[in-house]
């Protein structure tokens, strides 16, 4: 492979820029437009506080650690708090000593109050739902802390943290559920606080503003204005800015002595905009942003006012750019500054006027101070390339690039399995060069042509009006134009097979599975003439009886027709589908294994908080024999677990790379990705082509726990909770207390929340929160979620066979099964149920004990996989588990009943002492991974 000039130049450019952007840890900052402070943490939120009139930065890390940082670059203090993320921070003096207190609304349900030295003063908690918003409001010069979260109330506290008043949203809310909902519907006239802020008035008084919403995906919400401590708002104004709000900043934009509110949305880039809300009138001026060359993605539009008088401007941060807008909000005259990086947060220090940026969204570790009075600040922003973790990511990736060049296939390993990339593009010279080399010289990966159709088949052309099911007869996807004849469809898609190994395209969507008639799709398969065809069906889930019609009329007949024709149906579903909905009766044909060579289970891990569960579910489907393959997807909004805070504009797809390495090392062979930086991702293509990244068969994997969880027909409450992750108003404390569940806290009420001690995610996967656990540790081995294998609930006559038919021979006599319906545990005869909060203890003990049977186990903040590549060789893959908070990791490798004689990194050639040891520690570079060959003394 040729040297990656684009990638290297990016790296070298960054090294050069570090010297001019003024990164420092201590000392006096030079007088420049931007200077960067290395913190060692991925900083997600920034604020400023005063200590006797001296301002300092308060930063919150991805892990929830608060840091005090001086403008001279010194870390003044750290406080880890609970170890869970902070949803909001507010800094203000509430004790009258001239020093600001720091208030942190934490995901463990607690409001923490720290002094200016970072020491905890008091804490307040009502329940486990995340505390989401906090501020301070004054009434008659007396400060009150106001906070709230997902229990649908706000709380007034005094300066000592004692509750003064609870205000339930149902006493004044006008929020309504929108759209069609199946099953459990949240209560109307309730909301949760997206933002709580104080609006100072011209007369010195203050007004409390609550932006209340009931859906973090699509609700703009309502602004409720209160006089402090009053029971009812004096204004209720619906927000007219589209979609969810991600920013709420109080500012006197027009300098008339009356404060306005900047409302920035949290959206797809096609919907970006903001509003200026005028509290006096309740009116909002909505501004649509059309920023040239803004890549497709998801982001928050954030604003701050800079300058004064004639020099005042609205600074808008969105994605990788800053827009500078005049006070008249004339976007046509806005100045656009585009950098190569996107940042987690922005804050203006009210005492210094400095702008503070949080860390780079791609896993950075600096905060960046912008002095907008300096003439060079704009140029420096455009050229910024953060030091710290970002440079480590690039350097460590370049080590992999150089190592691939030297890599020789290992003699004892078989040839790589085909891995299908279904949606790549090759627009840069480097991407073209690498992909062309692979196409000419390697059998894997395989790059399919991808065709996105904005036009689909006209209903009239196939007599859709005769369809007997009314719901699906009338369904349409509003993003598509239904105007093509059958022949036009076939002409357009048929061309994609010319000079290519095959085609991947959408066959339909949950909004409308019938983009084409069954006959049209069958004819397309015939045109392929044996070339690979992958028909993608996103979000194909419907819990009503109508969906049985779709399965009988379209999906199952299409699967049958596809058999033996090199065609796959790629089901890109969401939420708990692969551990819940797939086990409902309507999917029996899929689960039987009748179409194992056709169906490919995959995921849209967006608006999602249960990645560790969906992975176990897909692996369980695959290893059960229901399918012969499984798939994965990397896309920008994978990071959008909370749609009100979509920090989802990463420009360096290192998180893509590590997640896909993990999934491929567990046998994923169908990949449907959204491109960000194809030069960077070409590293993955080469790893597969050269065989450095080992793609195992299910029967080669040795990192599955001997204990598995079997899913019977799922409990309806489990299905409803697992699928309703958009509405934020489901929380019912009595129900939660009385219904402990195997899988819980999955609705929109629990972003970043701690999981319960009895939740599968904690005791099996080893994760502690509902967030971005794409790289869960599973220190005792991957605990599979599979169909029942034994007892009255097992189906022993299905074509898929037994689980052990598809696993390594080691498991034949070493598996143990527990059964669940998603809520309770169930006896093998199906007659008894056991509550999750007690029964889990025995399962956890079995998982811990059974791990000793595996030849290798790994602990530490890493994801890992073991596969047997030869009788005396095991391939160990170890990955930095910090999805968007990468760090150097230490993996503790234990050898159980096997004796290694050689331990070698197959890429770098590094070796570890294997003599007389039952364990070894291996460092994993930040943002990277290791492929380790373990040679054994005896065959396993």
N, C-alpha and C positions, 0 to 999 in steps of 0.2 A: 504494500500500500504506500502511495506517495505521501510525503510529509503534508500534514494538514495546515496549509499556509493560513487559511482564514482563522482557524482555531488558534494557531500559534501567534498570529499577529494580534488577536484579541488579548491573549495572555500577556504578550510583551508590552502591548499598549497599556494594559492595566498596571504593569510594574512601573512604567515610566510615569504614569499619571499620579501614582501614589505620592511621589515626591512633590508634586505641584498642588495636590489637594490638601496637604498639611495634616496628615494623620499623626497623632501623638498620644502618648499615654499620660505624660506629665509635662509641666513647664508652661510657659506663657504662649498662647497661640499667636502665630504671626498675623499681621493685619491683611487678611485675604478674604475673598468673597465666600468661600466655603472651606471649612476645616472639619475633619473627621476624627471621632474619638472611638477607639477600639474598646469594647466592653467585655468581649469573650462570650457574650450571650446573643441570641437572636432576639432583638428588641422589637416588640410588636406594637407598643403604645408609648407615647412620650407626652409629658406635661412639664410644667415648671412650678417651682415653689419658692417662697421667700424665707430666709433665715436672717432676721434682723436687717431687712432691706437688701440683703445680698441674694441674688437669684441663683438657683441651681436647677439642673434637669432631674426630673423623676422619670425613670424608665421602667417598663414592665417587660419581662422576657416571655418567650413562648411558654416556658414552664411555670410562669406565675411569680418569679422572683422579682422583687422590687429593688431598684438601685437608685441611690443618690449620686449624681455625677456633677462635678464642678465644671465650669466653663474652661478651666485650665486643663481638663482632661483627667482629673483624679477621681477614682471611684471612692466616694465618701463613705458609703455603707451599702450593705446588701441585707435583704430580708426575704427568705424563701417562702414565708407565709405557709400556705397549705400544700403547695406543690401542684395546685390546679390553676388554670388560667384566670387572669383578671379580665373581667368584661368591661370595666370602666374605672377611671381614676379621677379624683377631684382633689385639688390642693387649695386650702384656704385656712386662715387663722380662725379657729372657733373657740379658743381659750383666752384670747386677748393678750397674749404674751409677746406679740410681734413676730412669732414664728408660725409658719403654716403647718397645719396637720395634713396628713396624706390619707385619703380615704380610698380604699380599694374594694370594689364590688367583685367578689370572687365566685368562681363556679362551684365551690363547695357549699354555696348558700349563705356565706358569711360576708358581712361588711367588716373589714379590718380598718382600724384607725391607728396610724403611726404618727410619732412626732417627727420633727425635722431632722432628727438624728437616726431615723429609721427604726426606732424601738416601738414595739406594740404597746399601745395605751389601753385600748379596749376593743371588743368585738361584739357583733350583734348577729344573731341568726334566728330565723323562724322555722325553716325546713330545709330540705336538701336541694330544692330547685335552685339553679344558679341565680345569684344576685347579679342583676344586669345593668343597673343604672344608679348613679348617685350624684348629688350636688349639695350645696349649702344655700339656703334661702334665709333672709332676715325679715323678722316682723318686729317692728318697734326697736330696731337695732339689736335684737336678740337672735343669734344664729341658731338655725335648726338644720340638722343633717336630714336629707330626704333621700330615701333609697327604695328600690323595688326590684322585683324579678318576676319569675314565672308562676308565682302563686296568686297573681292577679290583684295584688294589693300594693300600695306604697305605705311607707312608714316614716313618720316624723320622729327624730331622736334628738335629745338634748346634747349638749357638748360632752357629757359623760357617757353617751351611748345608751341612755335609758329611753325606752319607748314612750313617746308622748301621745301619739295618735296613729291609728291604722285607718287607712282610707281604701275601702274595697271598690274596685273598678265597677262592679255591677250596680253600684249606687248612682252612677252618672254616665256610664259608657253608652255610646251609640254605635259601636262596632257590630257589624252583621257578617255572618258567614256568606261567602259568595261561591258561585259555581255549584255543580252537582256533586254531592258527597254520598259515598256508599257507607252503609253500616253506621258506626258510631260518629255522631256529629257533635262538635263542641258547642257549648252554650253561647247563645247570642247575648249582646249587651254586656260583654266582658272584654277586657283587653289586658295586655301586658305592656309595661313601659319600655319602649324602644329607647327613648331619651327622657331624662328628667333634668331640667335646667332652670336656673334663675335668670329673669330678665330685669335688670336694673331700670328704674323709671327716672324720668327727668326730675321729679320731686324728691328723689332720694329713697323712695320706697322700692319694693321688689315684688315682682309677680312670678309665681311658679308655673312653669310650662311643662306639661307632660305630653309627649308624643306617644299615643297609645295605638297599638296594632294587635291584630289577632292572627296574622299569617305572615311569617318572615319571608315568604317567597314572593308574594304578589300584592300585599296590602301596603298602601302609602300611609294609611292611618289617619288619625285625627289629632289636632293640637288642642289640648284642654288647658285653658288659662285659669289659674286660681289666685285669689288673694291667700297668702300663707295661712294655713290651719283651717281654712274654710272647708265645708263639706261638699259644696257644689261649685263647679267652674262658672265663671261669668262669661266665658266664650267657649264655643265648640266649633272649630274650623276644620273641615275636611282638607287634607293635604292634596293638592292638585298636581304635584310633581309625580310623574309616572313611576310605578313599581315601588320597591322597598327603599326606605331612607337609611343611608349609611353615615350621614354627617349632619350635625345640628350645632351651628356656631352662632353665638350672639355677638353682633357687631353693629356699630353705627356707620353703615356703609356710606350714606350720603351726608354725614356729619351735620345733621339737623338737630342733634341733641336727643333724638329718639332712637332707641335700638331696634334694629331689624334682626331677622334670623335667616342665616344661610342654611338651606336644606339641600344636601347633596344626595343623589340616589346611589343605590348599590345594585348594579345591573349588568346585563350584557352590553357590550360596547355599542350596539345598534340603538340603545335606548338612553344613552348618557345625557344627563341634564341636571339642572339645579333650579331652585326657586328662591326668591327673596320674599320672606313672609313678613307682613307688616302687622304687628300685634294690635295696634290701635284700631285698624279697620277689619282685620281678618282676611285681607286680600293677599294673594301671592302672585308675584310675577314669575312665570315659568320660562326658563331659558333652555332651549334644546341645543346640545353641543354636537356639532359635526366636525370632528377633528380629522384633518387629512392624514392618511397613511396610518391610522390607528388600527393595529392588528386586532383581529377578532379575539375576544376574551371577556373576562368579567372583572369588574373593578368598583371601587368607591370613588365618587366625585367629592373631594374635600376642598374646603375654602378657608382662606384667611385674608383679612384686609391688611395691606402694607402701605406705607407712606401716609401722607396727609395732604389735605388741600388739593392743589392742582396736581400734585404728584401721587395722589392716592390711587391704588389699584386693587382689584380683587385677584388674589393669587389662587388659582384653581389647580390642585394636584389630582391627576387621574392617570392611572397606569404609569407609563414611562415618561410622562410629560407634565410640564407646568404651562398653564395658560395665564396670561396676564391681561386682565379685562378692565376697561375703563369704568368709572362709576356709573355710566349710562348703560352698562351691560351690553354694549355693541359687540357681539361676537365676531362680526366681520372684520373688526379692527383689532381683535385680540392677537397678542404676540404669543407664538408657540415655541417653547423650548423643549426639545426632545433629547433624552439621554438614552443610554443602553440599559437602564435599570429602572425598576419600580420599587417603591418604598411602602412600608407597612402603615405609616401614620405621618401626620404633619400637625405641628402645633406652633402657635406664635406666642412668644414670651411677652406678656403684657407690660413688663417692666423694662425690658431692653429692646423690644421690637424684633429680636432675632427670630428666625424661622428654624425650627428643629424638625429634622426628618428622622424617623425610626429606621431600622435596618432594612437592607435590601430584601425584597420578598423571596428571593431565590435562596435564602439561608444566610444572609449577611449577619455581621456582628457589630457594626458600627452605628453610632448616631452621627448625624451630620448637621452642623450649625451653619446656617446661611445668614450672612450679613447683607441685606438688600441695599444698604447704603454704599457698599463697595461696587465700583464700576465693573469689575470682572466677574461678578457672581453668576451672571447668566451664562457666560462662556464656560465657567467652571462647572456649572450644573450640566451643561450639554456634554462635557468631557469627563464627568465624574465616573470613576471606576473604583468602588470601595475596596480598601485594604481588609485585612483580617480574613474571615471565613470565605469570602468570595474568592480571594486570591488562592486560598488553599484548595477550594473546589476545582478551580481551573488548573492549578499545578498538579493536583492528584489525578485529575482526568488525563492530563498530558502524560503522566507516568504510564497510565494504562495504554494510551495511544502508542507510545514508544515501545512498550512491552509486547503489544500485539505484533509489531513488526518482526520481533525476534522469536515469537512463539512457534513451536513445532508441534504438530499433532502428537499426542501421546500414543505410543505404539499399541498399548493394550486397550485403548478405547475405540468403540465402533464409530462408524461415520455418523455425522450429525443428522438428526431427524429434520424433516422440512418444517420450517417455521414460516407462516404466511403473514406478511405485512399487507394489510388491506386498504390502507388510506395514506400512504406516504406520498410526498411530492419531492421532486428533485429539480430545484430552480437555481441553485448555486453551482459554480464550477466544482466545488469539492464534493457536494452531494451527488452530482452527476458522475464524477470520476469514481467515487467509491462504489456506487450502485452498479455502474457499468462493469467494473472489475468483478464484482460478485456475480452478476448475471452471466458473464463470460466464463468464469473459472470455478464457480462453486455451485453446489446443488441446493444450498440453504444459506440464507433465507430466500424466500420466493416473494417477489414484489408483484402483487396483483394490480391491474388497472382499477382505479376507483372512479366511479361515475356518480356525481351528484345530480339528481334529476329535479329540476324545479317544475317540470311539466310531467304529468302522469296520465294514465289512460282515462279517456272520457267514459263516464257511466253509460252513455247512450251506445257506445261502440260494443258493449258486451251485455246489454240488456240487464243492467244492474237493478233496474226498477222491479224486476221479477223476483228479486231475492226475498225469501219468505220471512226473514227476520227484519223487523222494522228498524230497530236500533242501528244495526250495521248496514242496512240498505241506505240510510240517510247520513251516516257518518262521513265527514270529510276532514282533511287536514288543511287548515286555512293557509298554510305556507305553500301549498301546491296549487298549480293550475291544472284542472282536469279537462284537457283539451286534445289529447293525442289519440289517434286510432291505434289499433293493435299493430298494424304494420309500421307505423311511425315509431312506436316503442321499440319494436324489434330492430328496425333500421338503426336507431340511435344506439341502443345497447349492444347490438350485434357487432358493431365496428370495434368495440373495445377488446374483442378477442383477437383481432388481427395483430400479429407480431407481439403477442403478450401471452403469459402463461395462464391468464384467466381474468375474471372480473369479480369485483365486489361492489354491490350496490344495494340500496334499500329496496326491500320488497314491499314494505308497508310500515306502519307505525301504530302504536297504541291508539293514537287519534283516529286512525283509519288503517286497518290491516290490508285493505283492498286498494293499493295503488294500481294494481293490475288484476285482471281476471286470472283465475287458475289456469285457464287454457293459454293465455298469453305467456305466463311464467313458464309453463311447460314447454312452449315453443322456444322460448329463450334458452332453456336447458338443452334442447335439441340442437339449436344453432351452435352452442358451445362445443358440441361433438367430443365430449370427454375432457375438454379443458376445465380447469377449476372454476366453479361458480360459487360465490358466497352471497346469499341473500340475507341481508341484515334486517332484523325486526326489532327496533328499539321500543322500550316501555310497553311490551306486549303483556299487559296484565289487566284483568277485569274480573271482579269477584261476583258479578251477577250471572244469572242463568243464561243470559244472552251469549256469553262467551263460549259456551259449549257449542253453539252453532258455528262460530268461527273455527273452532278446532275441528269439528266434523266436516265443515264445508270447504275449508281452505288449508289449514296447517297440516293436519294428518294426511289428507290426500296428496299434498305437495311433498311431504316427507316421503311418502311411499313412492311417488314418481321419481324422486331424486336418488333413490337407492341405486347403487351401482353406476351412477352417472357423474361421479366426482363433484357432487353438489352438496353444499351445506347450508343449513338454516341457522344463522347466528343470532341467538336470542339475547338481546342486550337489555336486560331487565333492571329493576331498581330494588332498593331496600332489602327486605328479607326474602325475596322471591326464591332463592336457591336453598334456603333452609326452612321455608315456610310454605308459600303458595304452591310451589311445584309438587308438594305432597297432598294437595287437594285432589279429589277423585277425578276432576275433569282432565288432569294431566297424566292419567294412568298409562296412556300409550307411550308418552315420552319416558316415563319412569320405568316402564317394563323393559326397556332396552331394545324394543322392536326396531327402532330407528337410530340405533347407537352410532351408525356410520354417517348419519346426516346431521343430527342436532349438535350444536356447540353452545354450551352455557357460557354467558358472559355478563358483564355488569356495566351499568352507568352508575358510578360511585359518586353521584352529585346530589347535593342536599342530603348527604348521608353521613352517619356517624358510627357505622357498624362494619367497617372494612374487614376487621379480623374475623367477623362472623361470615360474611359473604364469601371470603376466601375458603374457609373451612367447608362451607356449603357446596361451592363449586367443585372443590377437590373430592368431596364425598360423593357427588353425582358421578364424577369421572371414575373414581376408583370402584364404585359400586357396579360398574359395567353398563349404566344407563346410557352413557355416551363414550365414544372412543377418544374424544379430545375435549379441551376446554380453552376458553379465550379470555383476553384481558383488554383493557382500554385505558389509555392515558390521555387526558383532556384537561383544558385549562381549569374548568370548574370542578375538578376533583377536589380542590381545596375549599370549595364553597359549602362547608358543613352548616354555616349560618349565613343565609342569604342577605341578612341585614348588614353583614360585615364581610363582603366578598373581597378578601385580600387575595385575589386570584389572577394576578397578572405577572407571574414569574417569567423572567426573560431568559434565564439559564435553566434548561429543563433537567437539572440534576436529580430532582425528585422523580421525574419520569423514568430516568435511566435506572435508578436503584430499584424502584418498584417493579419495572419490567424485568430486570435481572432476577429479582426474587421470584416472580411469577413464572418466568421461563425455566428457571432452575427447578421449579416444581412441576414442569411439564406443560405449561401453556404454549400452544402452537398457533393460535389465531389472535392477531393483534390489530386492533382498530383504534389508531391514535390520531390525535389532532396535532399537526406539526407546529412547533414553536421555533426551534433552531435545528434544522436538519444537519448542519455541519457538526453540531455537538452530538446529535443522536446517531450519526454515522458510526460512532464508536460501538454502539450496540450491534449494528449490522455486521461489523467486522468480527466482533466477539463470537457471534453465532457462526459466521462463515468459516472462520479458522478452527472452530471447535473448542476455543478457550472457555466459552460458556457452554457447559454440558446440559443438553436437553434430555431429561430422563423419560423412560417409559414408566408407567405406574408401578410395574413389578420390580423396578430397580431402586425405588425410593426406600430409604431406611430411617427417615426422620418423622414418620407417622407414629403417634403414640399407640401402644397396644390397646389402649382404652378408647372406645369411640362412643359417640352419642347417636342413638337411632331416633329418627323423627317419624312418628306416626301421624295420622291425620291431625293437622294443627288446630289448636284451640282458637276459637274465633276472636277472643280478646287479643291474643298474640298476633293474629293476622291484622287486626285493626290497628293495634298500636304500632306494629312494624311498618305499616303502610302510610300512616298519618303523621308524616314528619314535617309538615308545612305549617299547620295550625299551632299556635303557641299557647292556647287556652284550655288544654285538656286536663291540666293538673287537678287532681282530687286527692287530697291528703288521706282521707278515710279509705278510699279505694286502694291507694298505694300501700297503706299500712296493713290492709286486710288481704292483699293479693300479691304476696311475694312471687316472683316469676323467674324462671330459668334465664329468659332473655327479657330485659326490661329497660326502661328509660330510653326509649327509641323515638318518641314523638318530638314535635318541635319545642317542647317544654324543657329539653335537657341538653342544649348545646354546651359542650365542654364539661358537663357534669361528671361527678364521680360515680362510678358504677357501684352497685351493692356488693357486699362480701360474697353473696351466694350467686351472683351473676356468672354465667359461663365465661364471659369476657375476662373476668378477673381470675378465677381459679384455673381456667384452662389456657387462655391466651396470654395471661399475664399483663393485661392492660388495666389502667386505673380510671380512664375517663372516656367520655363519648366525644371523640374528636377524630383526628386524622391518623388512625392506627393502621395504615397500609402495611407497615413493617413490624407487626407484632412479634414479641419475643418467643412465645410458645416454648419456654425453656425445657419442658418435658416432652417435646415433640408435638407436632400438629395433631390436635384432637379433631378427627373427622366427624362430620355430621352426615349420616348415611341412612338409607332405608333399614328397617329392622331386619336382622339376620337370623334371629332365633325366636322361638316361642310362638304364641298364637297370632301375633301381629305380623310375623314374617311371611312374605310371599315367595315360596321356594320354587315355584314352577315358571318364573319369569325368564324370558330369553337372556336377560342380563347375567344370570347365574349368581354365584355367591361373591361376597366381597373378597374373600380370600383367593378367589380365582384370578383376581386382578392385582393382588399385592405380592410383595416379595415373599418367597417361601417361608421366611422367618416367621411370618405372622400366622401361619396356618394353625399353630397350636398355642399362639400367644396373644389372642385377642379377648377383650372383655367388653360387654355391651351394657349400656344403660339407655333407657327409653324415655322419651319426653314428647309432649304435645306442644312444647314451646312455653307453657306456663308451669305445669307440674311434671314430676317424674312419674312413670307408669310401670307397673309390674309387667313381667314377661307375658302373663296371661291376659293382660289388658284390663283386669278387674279392679285393681287398686291404684290409687293416686297418692303421691307423697309430696308434701310441700317443699318448695325449692329452698327455703331458708334453713332447713334442717338437713335434708337428704344430701345436699351438695357436699357435706363434710366427708362422707364415705367415698364419693367419687373423686374428690380432690386427693384424698389419701391414696386411692388406687392409681391415679395418674402419676403421682410422685413416686410411688413404689415401682410401677411398671416401667418408668423411664430408665431404671437400672438395667432393663433387659436390652435396651437399644445399644448398639456398638459405640455410638457417640452421642453425647448430649452437649448442649452449649448454653451457657448462661451469660448474662451481661446485656447491655442495651444494643442488641444486634438481632437481626433476622437471620435465619440459617436453614440450610437444607443439606441432607446427606443422601447420596445415591451411590450404589455399587456399580463400578465401571468394569470390574474384572474380579475374579475370585479373591485376589489379595489386594485390591485397590478400592478405596472409598473416595469419592469426590465430595468435599465439604465446601459449601458456599457460605460466606459470612458477609453481612451487609450492615453498614451504618443505618440504624433504625430511625434516625431523626428525619422524618419525611421533609419538613420544611424548617427544621432546626438541627442541621447536621452538626456533628462533633466527632472528634477522635474517640474511638470506643476501644474497650478492652474486652475481648471474648475469652471466656474461661471454658476450655475444651476438656471434657472428661471422657476417658476411654473406659468402657464397661465390658469386661470379659474379652477384650481384644488387646493385642500387643502390637503397637506400631513400631516399625523399624525405620521408616523414613517419613518425614513430614515436610512437604515442599509446596511453596507458592508457585503454581504452574506458570504464572505470568512473569513475576519478578525473579524467580529462582531462589528466593530467600528460603532458608531451611531452619528448622527448630530441632533441638535435641530430643530424640525419641527414646533414649535409653533409660530403662528403669523408671519410667514415669507413668502414672495413671492419669495425668492431666498436663495441660500446657496452656499458657496464656499467649494469645496472639492479638496484636494491635491491628485495628482496622482504621485506615486513614479517613479523615473527615470527608464526608460526601462520597465515600468510595466503598469498595468491596474487595474481598479476596477469594480466589479460587485455590483451594488447598487439596493436593493429592496426599492421601494417607496410605502408605504401603504397609500392609499387615504381615506379621510373621507367618500366620497361617490363614488359609482360605476361610472366609466367613460363610 
